[in-house]
């Protein structure tokens, strides 16, 4: 069952979104939850009540959907975000949070069902993917590669920063890099490799990661990093 949440301060739009959603998936094919209160929405997010797809308005009283999307991506980075809004001028900002679609409210009936159709295959193919295994005398650990934010060299160790914390392995950076089956990793410096899926922004030769850490991009790597980020964002937003 596909889990879908909608956030809008206007009930009429929430009602339309629910009607389109239930018509597309059927009552048994999805769970649809409507929010008209941002605080309640964020409280549920903090509690771990997560959804596969989020329908967000951009402009709401006391907040905007871009900031809400950033909070979603910190907690639930695999979620798909669809903006349903009357404010076209926010479209460029939406790419900063890797929004999947940007639908004008005037085109809701035509475009939302099409977005759902394109997402169904992506959701059905979603799986945990490959792991990176650490095997030592004292411990064994398995880390989903998609959950790795970045890893860097620290003396004789590689420090792996991931969703659930930090792990260390005594190895070379290149050996760890070669072990990654995911294709979303890119070197930003001779001593640091990051996961493209967790980059939130690139500015002034620094990438902002999902955990709000800023990492420097070396000048020799800058062009390639920009190219890889642009290609990854284009692919994931199709």
N, C-alpha and C positions, 0 to 999 in steps of 0.2 A: 504494500500500500504506500502511495506517495503522500508525504506530509507537506502541506502547503499552509503558510501563514500570510495574512495580508494586513498591512498597517496603513490606515488612512484616517484622518480626522473627520471625514465626511461619510456618513453611513450609506448614502446613495451609491457611492462608488464601491464600497465594500460589498453591498448587495449585488451589484452588477458583476463584480469579480467572482463572487461565490456562484452565481447562476451560470456563468461561462465555464467555470471550473468543474462544477458538478455535471454539466451537460457533456463536457469533454471526457472526463474520467469515469463518470457514473458514481453513484453513492458508495459503492463497494470498492472503487478503485483509488479513492483518495480520502484523506482527512483534511478538512479545511477549517482553519481557525482565524476568525476576524478580530483585529485589535483596532480600537479607535483611541486608545490611551498609550502614549509612548512609554510612560513609567511602568505600566503593567507589562508591556512588551519586554522591556529591558530586564525587569524582575524575573520573568519566566526564562529569558535567555541566560541569566546568571544562575538560575536553578538547574540549568542543563536541559530545558525543554527546547529542543532544536527541531528544525524542519529541513526538508530537502530543497524547497523553493520558497523564496520570500518575495512577495509583491509589496513594494514600498512606494509611497508618495514621496516626492522630494521636499516640498515646502509644507510644513505643518507648524502650528503655534509653538513657539519657544524652541524649535529644533528644526533640523532638516534631515532628509533621508540619507544624505552622504555620510553624516556622522553616525547614524544608526547602522549603516552598512559596515562601517569600520568596526563597530562593536561586534556585529555578527561574525565578521571574518576573523576576528581575534579568537572567538570561541569555536566557530564552526566553519572552518575555511573551505570545506568542500561544498557548502551550500551555493545554490544558484540564486542570484539576485536579479529580479526584473523590476525596473522602475516603471510605474504607471503614473503619469504626471501631466500636468498642463504647462510645465516650465521647461521648455526646450533648451534654454540657455545653460542648464546644468549638465547637458549631455557629455561635455568634455570631462568634467569632474567625475562623472560616473565611471570613467575608465580607470581612475585611480583605485577604485575598489573592485575592479574586474567585473563590472556588471555584465550580465549575460544579454539583456535586452533593455531598450529604452523606448517605451511605448507611450505616445501621446494619448491622453484620455479620449480625445475625439476619435481615435482609431482602435479603442479597446476591443470592441467586438470582433474586428477583423484580425487584429494582430496577436491577441493573447492566446487564442487556440493554436495559432501557427507556432508560437513560442513553445507551447506545451508539446506539440508534436515533435519538434526538433530536440526537445530535452528528454523525451521518453527513452530513446535509444541510449543516450549518455547515462541515464540513471540505471538502466537495466544492465549496462556493462560495468558499472562501478564495482570495484572489488578492492581488497586490501592491498594487493600488489606485492612486490618483492620486499624482502627484509634484509637488513644488515645484521649479521650475527657476531657477537663478541664472545669468545670462548677463552676463559682463563682458568688457572688452577682453583681460584677461590670463588669464581662466579661465572655464570653464563647469562647472556642477555640477547634478546632479539628485538630490533627496532625497525618498525615499518619505515621504509625509505621515504614515503610520502610525508611522514611526520617529522623528518629532519629539516630543521630550518637552515643550518649551516654547520660547517666544521672547519677548524683551523689548527695549525701546528702550534704546539706549546712545548718547547724543549724536545724530549724524546717521545712525547705523546701527541695524539690527535684528540682534540676536545670536540665532541659531537653535541651540539645544542639542538634539542628536539622538543616536541610538544610537552613531554612529561618531565623534562629536566635536562641534566647534563650527564654525559657518559664520557669515559676516557678509555682509549685503547693505545697500547704501545705499538706503533706502526708508523710508516711514512705516510705523508699526505697523499702521495700518488697511489700508494697501495689501496688506501681507503677509497679514493676516487674511482679507481679501476673496478672495485668491487660493487659499485653502485650500478644497478640495472636500470634504474629510472633515468630518463633522458633529460630531466629538467634541472640538472646541476650545471653550474657554470663557475669557472674560476674568476674571481674578481681581483685577486692579488696572488702573488706567489705563495702566500701562506694561508689563503682562505678560499673556500669554495662554498657557494650558497645554492639553495634550492629556489628556482625561479617561481615556483608556486607560492612561496612565502614572501616574495618581495612586494611591498606595498607602494613604494615610490623610489624614483631615482632623481636626485637633485644635487647639484654642486659636487659631483663625483662621490656621492655617498648614497648607498641604498638603505632604505628604511625597511626593516624586517617586520614580520607579523608580531613579534614580541617587543616591538618599539625600540629595538637596538639599531643603531646606525653603524654601518660598516663602510670603510673607505674602499673605493675602486681605484686601482692604480692606473696611471695614464696609459700604459701600453695595453691594458685590458679594456679600456673604456668603450671603444668603438664596438668590440665584440659583445660586451655586456649589453649595450644599448640595442644592438641587433637581436640578440637572443631574447631580451625582455619583450621587445616589440613583436617578435614572431610568436612567442608563447602567449602573450595577451591576445593577439589576433586569433590564434587557434582556439583558445578557451572561450572566446566570446562569440564564436560562430554558432 
